[in-house]
Structure formats: C-alpha cells, structure tokens
Amino acid sequence: MNDAARLPAGLTVFERGWLSSNNVLFAHGERTAIVDTGYVSHAPQTLALAQRALGARALDLVVNTHLHSDHCGGNAALQAAYPQCRTLIPPGLAEAVRVWDEEALTYAPTGQRCDRFRFEDVIRPGTQIELGDAQWQVHAAPGHDPHSVILFEPVSRTLISADALWQNGFGVVFPELEGEHAFDDVAKTLDVIERLDPEFVIPGHGSVFGGRDEVAAAIARARSRLAGLSKDPSRHAAHGAKVLIKFRLLEWQSIAADDLFAWAGSTRYVQLVHDRFFAGTSIPSWLEELLGELERSGAVKREGAIVYNI
C-alpha cells in the first residue's frame, strides 16, 4: 500500500509542479477545507481540481501555511467560486493582507504575483484546527518564512510540512537574503518536526513520503544541507537568486535573455542578494554566471537570444 493510501480518510493531496505548492483537500467531516492554493497563474487548475474532488459539496475553509505567492495564489479564485468559504492565515502578516501591502507580503520585491484575497481569521501556533474529522495541531515553523506554520495530526501522525521540510531539503531561507539570521530558526523547526515524530509528511512541494526511517532520513538530509549553507551564506544567497529566476521561468516558459536580465536587474530581492553578497561583480556579469549555472544543471536551456525553462 502506498503512503497516500494510508493518509487520513477524506484527505487528498494534489501534487503540483514547482510553480505551485501542493494542495491538501479535506472532503471528510462536517466542513470541507483546502490547505494552500498554489500560484495565481495556476488558479484555474486549482479551482478545477477542488471542484472535481468536492462534487456537489461547497468549499468551507481555505487555510494557508504561509503567504508566499506559490501557496496562496489561488485564494482569490476559490473565494470567488465559493463566496461562503472562510480563509485562515498565520497571524504575522494579517495587517499586510488587510491593506494589501505587496511590499510587506514580498510579492513586489520578488517580482511575483498574487491576486488580492480576504481573510476571516488567523491560525495561531499552539492551537488546534479541525480539518476533515480530525484535530490538527498548529506549530510555528520559522526559517523559510518567519510566519510559517506546520500542521500535525497526532492520531495518524501526519505532518503538513509546507516548505519547512521536503524529502530532499527545505525552502530558501528568505530572511537570510534580507540580512536577518534565520538558519538557527530552520534548525529549531527541524527539531520540532523530529519531536513530533511524524509517520507521513505532506511537503509543500514534491511527493508525500512516509515511514519513520524515511522521515528521519529526510530530516538528516535537511540538517546536512543546512550545515553546508550556514558555513557558506553566499552559496545560499546564489541559490536563492537562482530560485527566483527559475520561478519566473516556470511561469514564462521562455523569454528573451535581455528581458530576463532586465526583470532580474529591476527585482529588489535579486538586487539585494547581489549587493549584499556579490557586489564585486557587475550585475550583468553575475546574472550571466547564474544563468550559466542553471543551464549546466539542466534547469534551463539557452538557444541564441532565448532562454527556455526545462
């Protein structure tokens, strides 16, 4: 029996491509719910997946583990289709959502998009939330995002880990790109996950994985990666810049190299990484280096003046 078949009853994981986070749909119990909603350009697909799975039932609840654009970009579309649904977000950026401050929400600085959405309440660490017919614990999970939470169901020992733990790592530690010390927060979050001792992990990206040995191995890989990045913050910074470029290419699929460089040069997070870690190299030369590394890794293809996502 595969791991997905042993997840709690009524729980469906929509594994998405890397532009969108995975979506976790609950269609069992009194209230239906979805955790994380993908990127805005995939919102029609998110809505179609939810509608197909829910059938005649309405969507009652949208929950976001954090407010990066690839985790909440489908909120607005779901709210439009299901006006009665309530939306719960972590508390840290609630006021930024209320006034729709795209700087504070990081959509403008990262050069990403998100349609404006509303929220009705917050989910606070240390509390529980009913999803399906089970109570899920809410735990703070700073590091990748200072306001992120993870959700744990202690009976089935299922963890919705968002970007705090993937099978082979974790998400870019964005506060580090901004000059804040957050690698220790990543380590503390991994400690929390280890203490929870999950049997199954539903990551924000990639496949569901399970079995305590495999979960322990994933935590060990994450710690090993964290140790390497902590010793060489410039390596992490370059990785972060490449992730931002790759993310945009996932949406564009192809773009003229000059237009890509123009976008990167005008995107504040990319500029910030350059100025903090690579100021000795001109931005054009540095961007050429990053693009060359992406091409050598097989993440992009360059043919003449056009850059293609792979």
C-alpha positions in Angstrom: 0.0 0.0 0.0 1.5 3.4 -0.9 1.8 6.3 1.5 -1.0 8.3 0.0 -3.4 5.4 0.6 -2.6 5.4 4.3 -3.2 9.1 4.9 -6.3 10.1 6.9 -9.7 9.3 5.3 -11.0 12.0 3.1 -7.7 13.7 2.6 -6.5 14.2 -1.0 -3.1 15.6 -1.9 -2.9 17.4 -5.3 0.8 17.2 -6.1 1.6 20.3 -8.2 4.5 21.4 -10.3 7.1 23.6 -8.6 5.5 26.8 -9.6 2.6 25.9 -7.3 2.6 24.4 -3.9 0.9 21.1 -3.2 -2.8 21.5 -2.2 -4.3 19.3 0.6 -8.0 18.9 0.3 -10.3 17.6 3.1 -13.7 16.4 1.9 -14.5 14.3 5.0 -16.4 15.5 8.1 -18.7 18.4 8.5 -16.5 21.0 6.9 -14.5 20.8 3.7 -11.2 22.5 3.6 -8.1 23.1 1.4 -4.6 23.8 2.7 -2.6 26.0 0.4 -3.8 27.0 -3.0 -0.8 27.3 -5.5 0.3 30.1 -7.7 -2.0 32.6 -9.3 -1.4 31.5 -12.9 -2.4 28.0 -11.9 -5.6 29.2 -10.1 -8.0 27.9 -12.7 -6.4 24.4 -12.4 -6.5 24.7 -8.6 -10.2 25.5 -8.8 -10.9 22.7 -11.2 -9.1 20.2 -9.0 -11.1 21.3 -6.0 -14.4 21.3 -7.8 -13.9 17.8 -9.2 -13.0 16.4 -5.8 -15.8 18.1 -3.9 -18.5 17.4 -6.4 -21.8 18.9 -5.1 -20.2 20.0 -1.8 -19.1 23.5 -1.2 -15.7 24.6 0.0 -16.0 25.8 3.6 -12.4 26.7 4.5 -9.1 27.8 3.0 -6.0 27.6 5.2 -2.6 28.9 4.3 0.6 27.6 6.0 2.3 30.9 4.9 1.7 33.7 2.4 4.4 33.1 -0.2 2.8 33.6 -3.7 3.0 29.9 -4.6 1.0 28.9 -1.5 -1.9 31.4 -1.6 -2.2 32.5 -5.2 -5.4 30.5 -5.7 -7.1 32.0 -2.7 -8.9 34.7 -4.6 -10.3 32.3 -7.3 -11.5 29.9 -4.6 -13.2 32.7 -2.7 -14.9 33.9 -5.9 -16.2 30.4 -6.6 -17.2 29.7 -3.0 -18.2 33.0 -1.5 -19.2 31.5 1.8 -15.8 29.9 2.4 -13.7 31.3 5.3 -9.9 31.9 4.9 -7.5 31.5 7.8 -3.9 32.7 7.6 -0.9 32.8 10.0 -1.1 36.0 12.1 2.3 37.6 11.2 1.2 39.4 8.0 -2.5 39.7 8.7 -2.4 43.5 8.6 -0.4 43.4 5.4 -3.2 41.3 3.8 -5.9 43.5 5.2 -4.4 46.6 3.5 -2.8 44.6 0.7 0.7 45.7 1.1 2.6 43.9 -1.7 6.0 45.1 -0.3 5.4 43.6 3.1 3.9 40.5 1.5 7.1 40.2 -0.7 5.2 39.9 -4.0 6.6 43.1 -5.4 10.2 42.6 -4.1 10.4 39.0 -5.5 8.8 40.0 -8.9 5.9 37.6 -8.3 2.1 38.0 -8.5 -0.8 37.2 -6.2 -4.5 38.3 -6.7 -5.8 40.2 -3.6 -7.8 38.0 -1.3 -9.5 38.4 2.0 -9.2 36.5 5.3 -11.6 36.0 8.2 -9.3 34.8 11.0 -5.8 33.7 11.8 -4.4 30.3 12.9 -2.2 30.7 15.9 0.7 28.3 16.9 -0.2 26.4 20.0 -3.9 25.9 19.0 -5.7 23.2 17.0 -7.8 23.4 13.9 -10.4 20.9 12.7 -9.7 19.6 9.2 -11.8 16.7 8.0 -12.9 14.8 11.1 -9.6 15.3 13.0 -7.9 17.9 15.1 -4.7 19.2 13.7 -2.1 20.9 15.9 -0.7 24.2 14.7 3.1 24.7 15.2 5.2 27.7 14.4 7.8 26.9 11.7 10.0 29.9 11.2 13.1 29.7 8.9 12.0 29.6 5.3 9.4 32.2 6.2 9.3 33.8 9.7 5.5 33.5 9.9 5.0 29.9 8.5 3.2 27.2 10.4 3.1 23.4 10.0 0.1 21.2 10.8 0.2 17.9 12.6 -2.5 15.2 13.2 -1.3 13.1 16.1 -3.5 10.0 15.6 -2.3 9.2 12.1 1.0 11.1 12.8 0.6 13.1 9.5 2.5 16.3 9.1 1.7 19.0 6.6 5.2 20.5 6.5 4.8 23.3 3.9 8.4 24.4 3.0 9.9 23.6 6.4 10.8 20.0 5.2 10.9 18.4 1.8 12.1 14.9 1.1 15.4 16.4 0.0 15.7 19.7 1.8 13.7 22.8 2.6 12.8 26.1 1.0 15.1 29.1 0.5 15.6 30.9 3.9 14.4 34.2 2.7 15.1 36.2 5.9 18.8 35.3 5.4 18.7 37.0 2.0 17.4 40.1 3.8 20.3 40.2 6.3 18.4 38.5 9.2 19.9 35.5 10.9 17.4 32.7 10.3 19.4 29.5 9.8 19.0 28.8 13.6 15.3 29.1 13.1 15.4 26.4 10.4 17.3 24.1 12.8 14.8 24.7 15.6 11.9 23.9 13.2 13.6 20.7 12.3 13.9 19.9 16.0 10.1 20.5 16.3 9.4 18.1 13.5 11.7 15.5 14.9 9.9 15.7 18.3 6.5 15.3 16.6 7.9 12.1 15.1 5.6 12.0 12.0 4.8 8.8 10.2 3.8 10.7 7.0 4.9 14.0 5.6 3.0 16.1 3.1 5.5 18.6 1.9 4.8 21.9 0.2 6.5 20.6 -2.9 7.2 17.1 -4.1 5.7 13.8 -3.3 4.2 12.6 0.0 6.7 10.4 1.9 6.4 8.3 4.9 7.8 5.6 7.2 9.7 6.8 10.2 13.1 5.8 8.7 12.4 7.8 5.6 11.2 10.8 7.6 14.3 10.6 9.8 16.5 10.4 6.7 14.8 13.5 5.2 15.4 15.4 8.5 19.1 14.3 8.4 19.4 15.4 4.8 17.9 18.8 5.7 20.3 19.2 8.6 23.2 18.3 6.4 22.1 20.9 3.8 21.6 23.5 6.5 25.1 22.9 7.9 26.6 23.5 4.5 24.6 26.6 3.7 25.3 28.0 7.2 29.1 27.7 6.6 28.8 29.5 3.2 26.0 32.0 3.2 27.0 33.3 -0.2 26.2 29.8 -1.6 22.7 30.0 -0.1 22.3 33.6 -1.5 23.2 32.5 -5.0 20.8 29.6 -4.7 18.1 32.0 -3.6 18.7 34.2 -6.6 18.6 31.2 -9.0 15.3 30.0 -7.4 13.8 33.4 -8.1 14.9 33.3 -11.7 13.8 29.7 -12.2 10.4 30.5 -10.6 9.8 33.3 -13.2 10.9 31.0 -16.0 8.4 28.4 -14.8 5.7 30.9 -15.4 7.1 32.4 -18.6 8.4 29.1 -20.1 10.5 31.1 -22.5 11.8 34.7 -22.6 14.4 36.7 -24.4 17.6 36.8 -22.3 17.7 40.6 -22.4 14.2 40.7 -21.0 15.1 38.2 -18.3 18.1 40.3 -17.3 16.0 43.4 -17.3 13.5 41.7 -15.0 16.2 40.4 -12.7 18.0 43.7 -12.5 14.8 45.5 -11.5 13.7 43.0 -8.9 14.6 44.1 -5.4 15.3 40.7 -4.0 17.7 39.9 -6.8 19.4 43.3 -6.4 19.6 42.8 -2.6 21.3 39.5 -3.0 23.8 41.0 -5.4 24.5 44.0 -3.3 25.0 42.0 -0.1 27.0 39.1 -1.4 28.3 39.7 -4.9 28.9 43.5 -5.1 32.4 42.9 -6.5 30.9 41.6 -9.8 28.7 43.7 -12.0 25.0 42.7 -12.1 25.1 41.7 -15.8 28.2 39.5 -15.3 26.7 38.0 -12.1 23.4 37.2 -13.9 25.3 35.6 -16.7 27.1 33.4 -14.2 23.8 32.4 -12.6 22.2 31.6 -15.9 25.2 29.6 -16.9 24.9 27.6 -13.6 21.2 27.0 -14.2 21.9 25.8 -17.8 24.7 23.5 -16.7 22.4 22.0 -14.0 19.8 21.3 -16.7 17.2 23.7 -15.2 17.1 26.0 -18.3 18.1 25.9 -21.9 19.5 28.8 -23.9 19.2 29.0 -27.6 20.6 32.1 -29.1 18.8 35.1 -27.5 16.0 33.0 -25.9 16.1 31.3 -22.5 13.8 28.3 -22.1 12.5 26.6 -19.0 13.2 22.9 -18.8 
